[in-house]
Amino acid sequence: MSDTTANLALPFILPAQAQKHVTHNEALQRLDALVQMVVATSATNPPAEPAEGEVHWVIAPATGLWTGHAGTLALFQDGVWVFIAPKPGWSAVFLEEERLKLYDGTDWIDTPLPDAARFDRLGIAADADSYNRLSVSSPATLLNHAGDSHRLTVNKSGTSETASLIFQSNWQGRAEMGLAGEDRFSLKVNGDVTGWRQAISVTPEGYVRQDQRPLARAALNTVTLTPVAGSFTGFDTLHLSGGDVSLGSLLSSGNGRPLIVPTSGLYLLSLSVRAISTGTHTVHVSRNGTADVLSHIGGAGSSSSVGLVWLDAGDALTLRHLGTIQYEFGYGKTELCLALL
């Protein structure tokens, strides 16, 4: 029969043994260290001033009083170090890491999760709550395939609900994409001035809409005019408009207002002209009254010109006339169409 127990190596009190209390107390000290075990550190050398009953995990290369005892538990008992070899399946709380670990026969490992488990909430380096039941704080998140494809599903209960991804900057929502309160797929953005706006949407039938795309069809009210050579005319009405295209202040000529460009970009311009007088005439699309960005030369009747032009936010577009020609202005007559590409 062995002198110690099989698992914790507790010393037995033997028959006719003297000073039985010594053996008994030794067993209690070992129990005190190993039951509800707490490991203070994982270290290669002993601390300078250990406390009675303190336990450490000795790692290689062990030095000092721990030399030759790597891979054991060092228990400070009665002023000396007692070394205990752990067995597979033992558990301990490691204070430095604030983790409960299991001994696998070689090293202490984190407690493995079961193959099938359900959690009410889960935080990975973050705190989960009753609303954000899964919370992850990490430089990146990888969702990988398991041999072939990989699909991420975001489901909602009905058409009027939302299934979307929100992108934030310093905890302020800046963009959202998904099914937001409807079954159209949309991309929304949030500007400090404009607030939330739907930039692009796709219907369930596959039709794409650009709801905030700058565009306009601008003309004066129906009128016949003979502009003075070198003078400017503008527009009274936006028959079509989108994306914050607007009209400015009344021109000094009294004939309409400039068309104001809302954002910088490459624009498609289409100028249509209807002249009554015979002879060649020239009409320019003028930017800010100083630069001609599209020119049209024509004769009597209807004609048009198209061009691609880079425009900056805030540019004011008007028509600059050369010669003395009578024009018909209005919808479908002399007008300017504009669209951001």
C-alpha positions as CSV (number, residue, x, y, z in Angstrom):
1,M,0.0,0.0,0.0
2,S,1.3,3.5,-0.9
3,D,2.1,6.0,1.8
4,T,0.1,8.7,-0.1
5,T,-3.3,9.1,-1.9
6,A,-3.5,8.4,-5.6
7,N,-4.6,11.8,-6.9
8,L,-3.4,14.6,-4.5
9,A,-0.5,12.7,-2.9
10,L,-1.9,13.3,0.6
11,P,0.2,11.4,3.2
12,F,-1.6,8.6,5.1
13,I,-1.4,8.2,8.8
14,L,0.3,4.8,9.1
15,P,-0.2,2.3,11.9
16,A,1.9,2.8,15.0
17,Q,3.1,6.1,13.6
18,A,4.5,8.6,16.0
19,Q,3.5,12.3,15.8
20,K,0.5,11.6,13.7
21,H,-0.5,15.2,13.9
22,V,2.4,16.1,11.7
23,T,1.2,13.9,8.9
24,H,-2.3,15.0,9.3
25,N,-1.4,18.7,9.2
26,E,0.8,18.1,6.1
27,A,-2.2,16.6,4.4
28,L,-4.4,19.6,5.3
29,Q,-1.8,22.1,4.0
30,R,-1.7,20.2,0.7
31,L,-5.5,20.2,0.5
32,D,-5.5,23.9,1.3
33,A,-3.3,24.6,-1.6
34,L,-4.8,22.3,-4.2
35,V,-8.5,22.5,-3.5
36,Q,-9.9,25.8,-5.0
37,M,-6.4,26.2,-6.3
38,V,-5.2,29.8,-7.1
39,V,-1.9,30.2,-9.0
40,A,-0.3,33.6,-8.3
41,T,2.1,33.7,-11.3
42,S,3.7,31.7,-14.0
43,A,7.5,32.3,-13.5
44,T,11.0,31.0,-13.9
45,N,12.2,32.1,-10.4
46,P,10.7,32.4,-7.0
47,P,9.4,35.8,-5.7
48,A,11.5,37.7,-3.2
49,E,8.9,37.6,-0.4
50,P,6.4,34.8,-0.9
51,A,3.3,34.5,1.4
52,E,2.6,31.3,3.3
53,G,0.4,29.0,1.1
54,E,1.2,30.9,-2.1
55,V,1.3,28.7,-5.3
56,H,3.2,29.4,-8.5
57,W,3.5,27.6,-11.8
58,V,7.2,27.0,-12.6
59,I,8.2,27.4,-16.2
60,A,11.5,26.8,-18.0
61,P,14.2,27.7,-17.5
62,A,13.7,27.5,-13.8
63,T,16.3,29.2,-11.7
64,G,17.3,29.8,-8.1
65,L,15.4,27.6,-5.6
66,W,13.2,26.4,-8.4
67,T,16.1,25.0,-10.5
68,G,15.1,21.5,-11.9
69,H,11.4,21.9,-11.1
70,A,10.0,23.3,-14.3
71,G,6.6,22.0,-15.0
72,T,5.5,21.7,-11.4
73,L,3.5,23.7,-8.9
74,A,5.6,25.5,-6.3
75,L,3.9,25.7,-2.9
76,F,5.4,27.9,-0.2
77,Q,4.8,25.9,2.9
78,D,6.4,26.4,6.4
79,G,9.1,28.6,4.9
80,V,10.2,26.3,2.2
81,W,9.2,25.5,-1.4
82,V,7.2,22.2,-1.9
83,F,6.9,21.1,-5.5
84,I,3.8,19.3,-6.7
85,A,3.4,17.6,-10.1
86,P,-0.1,18.4,-11.4
87,K,-2.2,15.7,-13.1
88,P,-4.3,16.0,-16.3
89,G,-7.7,17.4,-15.5
90,W,-6.7,19.6,-12.6
91,S,-8.1,23.1,-12.7
92,A,-6.8,26.4,-11.2
93,V,-7.5,30.1,-11.4
94,F,-4.4,32.0,-12.8
95,L,-4.5,35.5,-11.1
96,E,-2.3,37.3,-13.6
97,E,-4.5,36.3,-16.5
98,E,-7.8,36.3,-14.6
99,R,-8.6,32.9,-16.2
100,L,-9.7,29.5,-15.1
101,K,-7.4,26.9,-16.7
102,L,-7.1,23.1,-17.1
103,Y,-4.0,21.1,-17.0
104,D,-3.7,18.9,-20.1
105,G,-0.7,16.8,-19.0
106,T,1.8,19.2,-20.5
107,D,0.6,22.8,-19.8
108,W,-2.3,24.8,-18.5
109,I,-4.9,25.6,-21.2
110,D,-8.0,27.8,-21.4
111,T,-11.1,25.9,-20.5
112,P,-12.4,24.7,-23.9
113,L,-16.0,25.4,-24.9
114,P,-18.4,22.6,-25.6
115,D,-19.0,21.5,-29.2
116,A,-22.6,22.7,-29.0
117,A,-23.5,25.6,-26.7
118,R,-26.0,28.4,-26.5
119,F,-25.3,31.8,-24.9
120,D,-27.7,34.6,-24.0
121,R,-25.0,37.1,-24.8
122,L,-21.3,37.0,-25.8
123,G,-18.6,39.6,-25.7
124,I,-15.2,39.1,-27.3
125,A,-12.8,41.7,-25.8
126,A,-15.9,43.8,-25.2
127,D,-19.1,43.9,-23.1
128,A,-22.3,42.5,-24.6
129,D,-25.7,43.8,-23.3
130,S,-29.4,42.9,-23.7
131,Y,-29.6,44.7,-27.1
132,N,-26.1,44.1,-28.5
133,R,-26.0,40.5,-27.5
134,L,-22.9,39.8,-29.6
135,S,-20.1,42.4,-29.1
136,V,-16.6,42.2,-30.7
137,S,-13.7,44.6,-30.2
138,S,-10.9,43.8,-32.6
139,P,-8.7,45.3,-35.4
140,A,-10.5,42.9,-37.8
141,T,-13.1,40.2,-38.0
142,L,-12.7,37.2,-40.3
143,L,-15.6,35.0,-41.5
144,N,-14.0,32.2,-43.5
145,H,-15.4,29.4,-45.7
146,A,-15.3,25.8,-44.4
147,G,-14.2,24.3,-47.7
148,D,-16.3,26.0,-50.3
149,S,-18.6,29.1,-50.1
150,H,-19.5,31.3,-47.3
151,R,-22.7,33.3,-46.9
152,L,-23.7,35.8,-44.2
153,T,-27.5,36.1,-43.7
154,V,-29.2,39.1,-42.1
155,N,-32.9,38.3,-41.7
156,K,-35.9,40.5,-40.7
157,S,-39.4,39.5,-39.7
158,G,-41.3,41.6,-42.3
159,T,-41.3,44.2,-45.1
160,S,-41.6,47.2,-42.7
161,E,-38.7,46.0,-40.5
162,T,-35.0,46.6,-41.1
163,A,-32.1,44.3,-42.0
164,S,-29.0,46.4,-42.5
165,L,-25.4,47.2,-41.8
166,I,-24.5,50.5,-40.2
167,F,-21.1,52.1,-40.4
168,Q,-20.1,54.6,-37.7
169,S,-17.4,57.2,-37.1
170,N,-16.7,57.9,-33.5
171,W,-20.1,56.2,-32.7
172,Q,-22.0,58.5,-35.1
173,G,-23.8,56.7,-38.0
174,R,-22.4,57.8,-41.3
175,A,-23.7,55.1,-43.7
176,E,-26.3,52.3,-43.8
177,M,-26.9,49.7,-46.4
178,G,-29.5,47.0,-46.5
179,L,-33.3,46.6,-46.4
180,A,-34.2,49.7,-44.3
181,G,-37.9,49.7,-43.5
182,E,-38.8,48.2,-47.0
183,D,-37.7,45.5,-49.4
184,R,-35.7,47.8,-51.6
185,F,-31.9,47.5,-51.1
186,S,-30.6,50.9,-50.3
187,L,-27.4,52.8,-49.5
188,K,-27.9,55.8,-47.1
189,V,-25.4,58.3,-46.0
190,N,-25.4,60.9,-43.2
191,G,-23.9,64.3,-43.7
192,D,-23.5,67.0,-41.0
193,V,-25.5,69.4,-43.0
194,T,-27.9,67.2,-45.0
195,G,-28.6,64.5,-42.3
196,W,-29.6,61.0,-43.5
197,R,-30.2,60.6,-47.2
198,Q,-30.8,57.7,-49.5
199,A,-28.1,57.8,-52.2
200,I,-28.8,54.6,-54.1
201,S,-31.7,52.1,-54.1
202,V,-32.4,48.9,-56.0
203,T,-36.0,47.7,-56.4
204,P,-36.8,43.9,-56.0
205,E,-37.2,43.9,-59.8
206,G,-33.6,45.1,-60.2
207,Y,-34.2,48.7,-61.1
208,V,-31.5,51.1,-59.8
209,R,-32.3,54.6,-58.6
210,Q,-29.9,57.4,-57.6
211,D,-32.2,59.5,-55.5
212,Q,-29.7,62.3,-54.7
213,R,-28.0,62.5,-58.1
214,P,-27.7,66.2,-59.2
215,L,-29.7,66.8,-62.3
216,A,-31.8,69.6,-63.8
217,R,-33.8,70.7,-66.8
218,A,-33.8,74.5,-66.6
219,A,-35.5,77.1,-68.8
220,L,-36.9,80.6,-68.8
221,N,-40.7,80.9,-68.7
222,T,-42.0,80.8,-72.3
223,V,-41.0,84.1,-74.0
224,T,-39.5,85.4,-77.2
225,L,-36.4,87.6,-76.6
226,T,-33.6,89.2,-78.6
227,P,-30.8,89.4,-76.0
228,V,-28.2,92.2,-76.3
229,A,-24.9,91.0,-77.6
230,G,-22.7,89.9,-74.7
231,S,-25.6,89.7,-72.3
232,F,-26.6,86.8,-70.1
233,T,-29.8,85.0,-69.7
234,G,-30.7,82.5,-67.0
235,F,-33.6,80.3,-65.9
236,D,-36.9,80.7,-64.2
237,T,-38.0,77.1,-63.7
238,L,-36.5,73.8,-63.0
239,H,-38.8,71.4,-64.9
240,L,-36.7,68.5,-63.5
241,S,-34.3,68.7,-60.5
242,G,-32.5,66.5,-58.0
243,G,-29.6,66.5,-55.7
244,D,-29.9,70.1,-54.4
245,V,-29.6,71.8,-57.8
246,S,-31.0,75.3,-57.3
247,L,-31.4,78.7,-58.9
248,G,-29.5,81.8,-57.7
249,S,-30.4,85.5,-57.6
250,L,-32.0,87.4,-60.4
251,L,-29.5,88.4,-63.2
252,S,-28.8,92.1,-63.8
253,S,-30.4,91.6,-67.3
254,G,-33.6,90.7,-65.5
255,N,-33.9,87.5,-67.7
256,G,-33.8,84.6,-65.2
257,R,-31.4,83.4,-62.5
258,P,-28.2,81.3,-62.7
259,L,-28.3,77.5,-62.2
260,I,-26.2,76.6,-59.1
261,V,-24.2,73.4,-59.1
262,P,-24.5,71.6,-55.7
263,T,-21.3,69.4,-55.8
264,S,-18.1,69.0,-57.7
265,G,-17.8,66.4,-60.4
266,L,-18.0,65.5,-64.1
267,Y,-21.3,66.7,-65.6
268,L,-23.1,66.0,-68.8
269,L,-24.5,69.3,-70.3
270,S,-27.0,69.5,-73.1
271,L,-27.9,72.9,-74.5
272,S,-30.9,73.2,-76.8
273,V,-31.5,76.4,-78.7
274,R,-34.5,77.6,-80.8
275,A,-33.7,80.6,-83.0
276,I,-36.3,82.6,-84.9
277,S,-34.0,85.0,-86.8
278,T,-32.1,83.7,-89.8
279,G,-28.3,83.8,-89.7
280,T,-25.6,82.2,-87.6
281,H,-25.8,82.7,-83.9
282,T,-23.6,81.6,-80.9
283,V,-24.7,80.7,-77.4
284,H,-22.2,79.8,-74.7
285,V,-22.9,78.1,-71.4
286,S,-20.9,80.3,-69.0
287,R,-19.5,79.4,-65.6
288,N,-19.6,82.2,-63.1
289,G,-19.8,84.7,-65.9
290,T,-16.1,84.3,-66.7
291,A,-15.5,81.0,-68.5
292,D,-17.4,79.4,-71.4
293,V,-17.7,75.6,-70.7
294,L,-19.9,74.7,-73.7
295,S,-20.4,76.6,-77.0
296,H,-23.2,76.3,-79.5
297,I,-23.2,77.7,-83.1
298,G,-26.4,77.3,-85.1
299,G,-28.9,78.9,-87.4
300,A,-32.7,79.4,-87.6
301,G,-34.8,76.6,-86.0
302,S,-33.9,74.1,-83.3
303,S,-30.4,72.8,-82.7
304,S,-28.4,71.5,-79.7
305,S,-24.9,70.8,-78.3
306,V,-23.7,68.3,-75.8
307,G,-20.5,68.2,-73.7
308,L,-18.8,66.7,-70.7
309,V,-17.6,69.4,-68.2
310,W,-16.0,69.3,-64.8
311,L,-17.9,71.7,-62.5
312,D,-17.1,72.7,-58.9
313,A,-19.6,73.0,-56.1
314,G,-21.2,76.5,-56.1
315,D,-20.5,77.2,-59.8
316,A,-23.2,79.4,-61.4
317,L,-24.3,78.5,-65.0
318,T,-25.9,81.0,-67.4
319,L,-26.2,81.5,-71.1
320,R,-24.0,84.1,-72.8
321,H,-25.3,85.4,-76.2
322,L,-23.3,86.7,-79.1
323,G,-24.9,88.6,-82.0
324,T,-28.4,90.0,-82.1
325,I,-30.7,87.0,-82.7
326,Q,-34.3,86.4,-81.6
327,Y,-34.9,83.3,-79.6
328,E,-37.8,81.3,-78.2
329,F,-37.2,80.5,-74.6
330,G,-39.2,77.9,-72.5
331,Y,-39.6,74.2,-71.9
332,G,-38.6,72.2,-75.0
333,K,-37.2,75.4,-76.7
334,T,-34.1,77.2,-75.5
335,E,-33.1,75.3,-72.3
336,L,-30.2,73.6,-70.5
337,C,-30.1,70.1,-69.1
338,L,-27.5,68.9,-66.6
339,A,-26.7,65.6,-64.9
340,L,-23.8,64.4,-62.7
341,L,-22.1,61.3,-64.1
